[in-house]
Amino acid sequence: MSLETKETGTTPKRRFNVLFGLTLFALLAVLWCILGFWTESFMTGNNISNLLRQGSMIAILAIGQTFVIITGGIDLSVGAIVGFTSVIVAWLLANGFPLWAAILITLAIGVCIGLFHGFGIVRLGLPPFIITLATLTSLRGIGLLITNGATISIDNDPFTEFSRNDFIGIPNLFWMVIAVGIPAYIFLHHSRWGRYLFSVGSNAEASRLSGVNVKGTIYLAYTLSAVCASFVGLLLASRIGIGNATQAEGWELQAIASSVIGGTSLFGAVGSIHGPLLGAFILATINNGANLLNVNSFWQRVITGVLIIVIVYFDQLRRRRR
Amino acid sequence: MTDHDISHRSGSGPGEVISAVAAHLPILELRGLEKQYLGTHALKPADLAFKAGEIHAIVGENGAGKSTLIKLLTGVIPRTSGDIFWRGEPVALSTPLEAIQHGINAVHQEVVLCPHLSVAANIFLGEERRRFGLLQHRHMVREAQKILDDLGFALPAHALLSDLTIGQQQLIATARAATRGARFLIFDEPTAYLTREEAAQLFALIRRLQQSGVTIVYISHRMEEVFELANRVSILRDGRLVGTRNINETNENELISLMINRSIEQIYHKDQYAFGKTILETRNLSGNGFEDISISVREGEIVGLYGLIGAGRSEFVTTIFGRHPKSSGAIFWDGKEVKIERERDAIKLGIALAPESRRDQGLCLSLPVSLNLNLPIYKQLSQNLLISHRDESSHADRQIADLRIKTASRNASAASLSGGNQQKIVIGKWLNHGAKLFIFDEPTVGVDVGTKAEIYRLFSTLLANGAGIILISSYLPEVYELADTLHVFRRGQLVASHPHKSVTHEDILTQALGSAAADPATRN
């Protein structure tokens, strides 16, 4: 049996696989070329910067989400955390906290939310879908309670300028993707905790009997996801200059979609960092391009849905052939 | 009545059955049947005729081509070349449905039924009795109950399948195939997870099916079953059909030497080592599923735990390993009382566990061989916070070479390996760890003779290095031959302990079965 997989060296299958390995990147490149030819406004510095800003926040959410999905779980709360933490940081700044303290406290709250998810799953035995669905709705509620439904505006210039500024021609927001992505890559592929995420997602009982701290691994995955989300909350607050708990509606689904387009398996134990990043920017490109082409925004949603099916279907096909 | 019932459901007339049995014509014939995967010859051209109404055993090591043959016959995979004749007519057998329509069915080692449905619903799954498009629940339960009663199974048809033991589920799966007009029934190691009693029931059913004209193909690693049941036996080795024998014209030694092409003077390889000091001792240890167990393991000693499935042996060792909490009693390690609250405590002390189920407890099947082999030792493989990839690869390669694990590469998924090689991973992951006490829970279930011998030799190596072993097995010859001290478990209690080979098989069986169930033991 084991020999079956060995000798695929010169067959068409192999070529098919190699092609497919590059497909996501190629798809992104093709989209950019088409849009570049088709519209005058796409390949302008302004638009590209804008696109990178749009994609960046989902990309960071998708990285956190991927850690959770690799363990076989799901985190539906990330969009709500973004909205909630934007309120927190705005409230802290409005009440005279220094910027560094506001940022640290906001991230710490992200840690607490993640630990709570871990607690619910490990201790209370709740399915990840349920516990994160519960925090999704309650965090939006708490955020609205804090502001009494209103929006808190932020008048801290260094903070609000950060998201609008560039560094050597590339938006700061995109630099943040790199700042999160590289440590995330090292963590997932070069640390033992990364290995444990995969092993828990593949078979939690076998991991446990091999001495893996399964509970700790689950706490870790959800905490990382929530911290990524609260970091995005900071970036969003900085970008729009306000704190509002109803922001980032539906971003959890975009993050999950990016992750899945990037090759993460919802059954666990399969995933990478570069995949979800490409997935997020493919989605951002489609939205951006559709806007430029004046496609009805209702149709955009439909197109996104169809594309998710097509891309994931081809990815499944590739896995089955392997 | 029963026989009529079964043959009636078979979809072919009773007369046909009788004539086929009488004539002993081949019901299924393979001519030059061959299967090649890319680069591998899984089944080399084979000629084989199955006589109608016989029980035909197929033996061979893992990877010898048995599963390939089953898959070809049940239409799961297409053949590369050759012909299959069903009652003299060439057939394509290109889909499982076509095989089932001809009456070719397989009962697999692991039950593939719906655990959340009732026994009756499972028996009729896909062929539900309906009236006006609605299910006739009561009718189906009644009919299912009749089938079960006819077959002599004391099982309620309305019970949930998941409430039955694995052995009982296996019987249901067999009953299901029998009621679906199976003319040709393939059993793939059906007794691997059965108790003795359940196995006896299954054998009775198989004989009954044979009498009603069903042709049986029986695949097993257990020689005594082959000799008990089969009329003829075919031997596969490395994808080649090396021979077919009438069962009364052959013996175990001949079959084994045909299977592995080398004479094994002894499968149960055992070296005796001087016992050192006591490594582990339990005193009156109780927990869920076992009570008041006191045993000890010394350096260089194999302690065997024998009993029926469900006798509490696995629960006992997983409690030692920290998987389940103890309710009372104490565990001593190196003479000192220790608290083992979780698996990591046990591993830190130097206990290694190769659990009962490879699939559920032993392996991350979807992940690479390398990750599985290194899972317990990633801490040692990490410097600062990062993994040393070179150490990771070299450790994996060393285990693959030492244990002769057959795999395409260390990056192949564990699922792509055969059962015996998977078991080597489960064991191999602890060999880098420096454990002092090794617990093997059914280490040779579903493992071929060659790999078995390798595993037993490995035991010797471990003992030579001063380790102790706890060996759990439901296969008596194994623990009987290997254990220096043999403990017999029954219903969660330790009922007897014997030094190496001091009593007979029969005595031990009687103790394991208890007085109430002594009859089947004395019958043999």
Contacts between the chains, C-beta under 8 A, distances in Angstrom:
chain1	res1	chain2	res2	distance
A	1	B	42	7.9
A	1	B	63	6.5
A	1	B	67	7.9
A	1	B	416	6.3
A	1	B	417	6.9
A	1	B	418	5.3
A	2	B	406	5.4
A	2	B	407	5.0
A	2	B	408	5.2
A	2	B	412	6.4
A	2	B	416	5.4
A	2	B	417	5.3
A	2	B	418	6.9
A	2	B	421	7.0
A	3	B	37	7.1
A	3	B	39	6.4
A	3	B	40	4.0
A	3	B	408	6.6
A	4	B	37	4.5
A	4	B	38	6.8
A	4	B	40	6.1
A	4	B	416	7.2
A	5	B	408	5.0
A	5	B	412	5.9
A	5	B	416	5.5
A	6	B	39	6.5
A	6	B	40	7.9
A	6	B	408	4.0
A	6	B	409	7.7
A	7	B	38	5.1
A	7	B	39	3.3
A	7	B	40	7.6
A	8	B	38	6.2
A	11	B	38	6.6
A	186	B	386	7.1
A	190	B	386	4.8
A	190	B	387	5.7
A	190	B	389	7.7
A	191	B	382	7.2
A	191	B	385	5.6
A	191	B	386	5.9
A	191	B	387	6.3
A	192	B	378	3.7
A	192	B	379	6.5
A	192	B	381	7.2
A	192	B	382	5.1
A	192	B	387	5.8
A	195	B	371	6.1
A	195	B	374	7.8
A	195	B	375	7.4
A	195	B	378	5.7
A	195	B	387	7.1
A	196	B	378	7.5
A	198	B	364	7.4
A	198	B	367	5.9
A	198	B	371	6.9
A	199	B	364	5.0
A	199	B	367	6.5
A	199	B	371	6.6
A	199	B	375	5.8
A	202	B	364	3.5
A	202	B	365	6.8
A	202	B	366	4.9
A	202	B	367	4.9
A	203	B	360	7.5
A	203	B	361	8.0
A	203	B	363	6.6
A	203	B	364	4.6
A	203	B	365	6.8
A	205	B	360	6.1
A	205	B	361	5.1
A	206	B	355	7.9
A	206	B	360	7.6
A	206	B	361	5.6
A	206	B	362	5.6
A	206	B	363	5.6
A	206	B	364	5.6
A	206	B	375	7.9
A	207	B	364	6.9
A	207	B	375	6.7
A	208	B	323	7.4
A	208	B	343	5.8
A	209	B	321	7.3
A	209	B	323	6.8
A	209	B	343	6.0
A	209	B	353	6.0
A	209	B	355	5.6
A	209	B	361	5.6
A	209	B	362	7.6
A	210	B	375	4.2
A	210	B	376	4.6
A	210	B	429	6.5
A	211	B	343	5.7
A	211	B	344	5.1
A	211	B	347	4.2
A	211	B	375	7.8
A	211	B	376	4.9
A	212	B	375	6.5
A	213	B	344	6.9
A	269	B	364	7.0
A	269	B	366	5.0
A	269	B	367	6.2
A	270	B	366	7.4
